[in-house]
Amino acid sequence: MLNFSQLVALEHSLRGTRVLSVYLDGTASDPAQQRAWRVQLDHSLDDLRVWLAGSPHAEREDFEQCVRLLDHELEAFTGNVEAHGWAAFITADRLHEASPLPVTMPTQAVWSTGISMAPYMRALKEIRPVAIVLVDSKRADVNRYYRGKIEHIETLHAHHTVMQPSHMGDAPRPGFHSGTRGATGHDEAQESLLAGTNRMLADAAERAMHVAGAEGWIVTGGIPKVGRQLAERLSSLARDRILNVESLDIHASKADLAEAARVGASTLRNAMDAARIAEIADSGGATGLGALGPAATRETLDQRRVRDLFLTHRYLENHAAEAEDAVRSAIDQGAMVEEVSGAAAEQLDAHGGMAARLRYRLAYNDSATP
């Protein structure tokens, strides 16, 4: 699967070339329906043939060559596509990209100048890494969830030294006990254990940040009290990207960790998206740092002021051509693009399904006509 930079590079390289972009839905669980994607794909290809009926012969030949390359690639699938989704980008001379996707895609074929990249945005937000750290007072297990797989990174231990209580330089005599002045042996042991745990949590927080990177998510679990302590340490570093799951057991299996990572990432992502859309709604207007709705967003795209472009799945389905134009314009000005979901999508759909965060404000008279 391509990351954002690779997708942008491919889009730039094929911008002036006729491309067959193909997306497949691989979620059918009923064995009788596992080849349904093939029927849907054939219908989509037939629709394109009808649309191309009046096009030059050379273009129709290029299209059919792309279909032959596609069919050759699809021969590997005996039933379903063995993933939630699948995507390919093909020109008449070769297959440029074909890979499974971690999200559901509507089965469709698109024949266009340049790749159809807007549907791919849904998959991109699913490939941010998730650091999952399980802790108790003596151990921290650091794991990474990336592209559907759990990988154990390392185990950190709380090393501590327990000092024997002083007996004035001699071995303790029967009946001797440390007095009330100073720390008792038990107190010293507890303080040493606490210091060791704190050092371990500091190291675990540092490792979690490294595993998650600048944009990934962090999920903590294990013994609830210690998990909360780790989450509190991390909150000052990446507050909106941290989720403590108290039900996540210290002995969780890889399957449990993967499910916690998926659910945790979705929860954090939806909350962040909702906050961003709410921020745009509050800061919109001619002099604000947000553009809400298709008309306002397209205007700021034309002005090359967009920092982040947000779209909903409904907008992508109902306005495919406009969505492609908006995505291409956004990446041309170095903006990030994201398809939002959950409460953020509901809120954004109420305003037309498109919004943007902007790089800078315009003064009132900047956009006035002279």
FENFEN-V47159 format. One record per run of one state. SS is the DSSP state (h for helix, s for strand, l for the rest). FROM is the first residue (numbers start at 1). LEN is the number of residues. If there is no record, write none. Layout:
# FENFEN-V47159
ss->SS from->FROM len->LEN
ss->SS from->FROM len->LEN
This chain:
# FENFEN-V47159
ss->l from->1 len->3
ss->h from->4 len->10
ss->l from->14 len->4
ss->s from->18 len->8
ss->l from->26 len->5
ss->h from->31 len->3
ss->l from->34 len->2
ss->h from->36 len->16
ss->l from->52 len->5
ss->h from->57 len->18
ss->l from->75 len->10
ss->s from->85 len->7
ss->l from->92 len->2
ss->s from->94 len->8
ss->l from->102 len->6
ss->s from->108 len->6
ss->l from->114 len->4
ss->h from->118 len->10
ss->l from->128 len->2
ss->s from->130 len->6
ss->l from->136 len->3
ss->s from->139 len->8
ss->l from->147 len->2
ss->s from->149 len->9
ss->l from->158 len->27
ss->h from->185 len->28
ss->l from->213 len->4
ss->s from->217 len->6
ss->l from->223 len->1
ss->h from->224 len->18
ss->s from->242 len->3
ss->l from->245 len->9
ss->h from->254 len->30
ss->l from->284 len->6
ss->s from->290 len->3
ss->l from->293 len->1
ss->h from->294 len->9
ss->l from->303 len->3
ss->s from->306 len->7
ss->h from->313 len->6
ss->l from->319 len->1
ss->h from->320 len->13
ss->l from->333 len->3
ss->s from->336 len->5
ss->l from->341 len->1
ss->h from->342 len->8
ss->l from->350 len->4
ss->s from->354 len->5
ss->l from->359 len->12
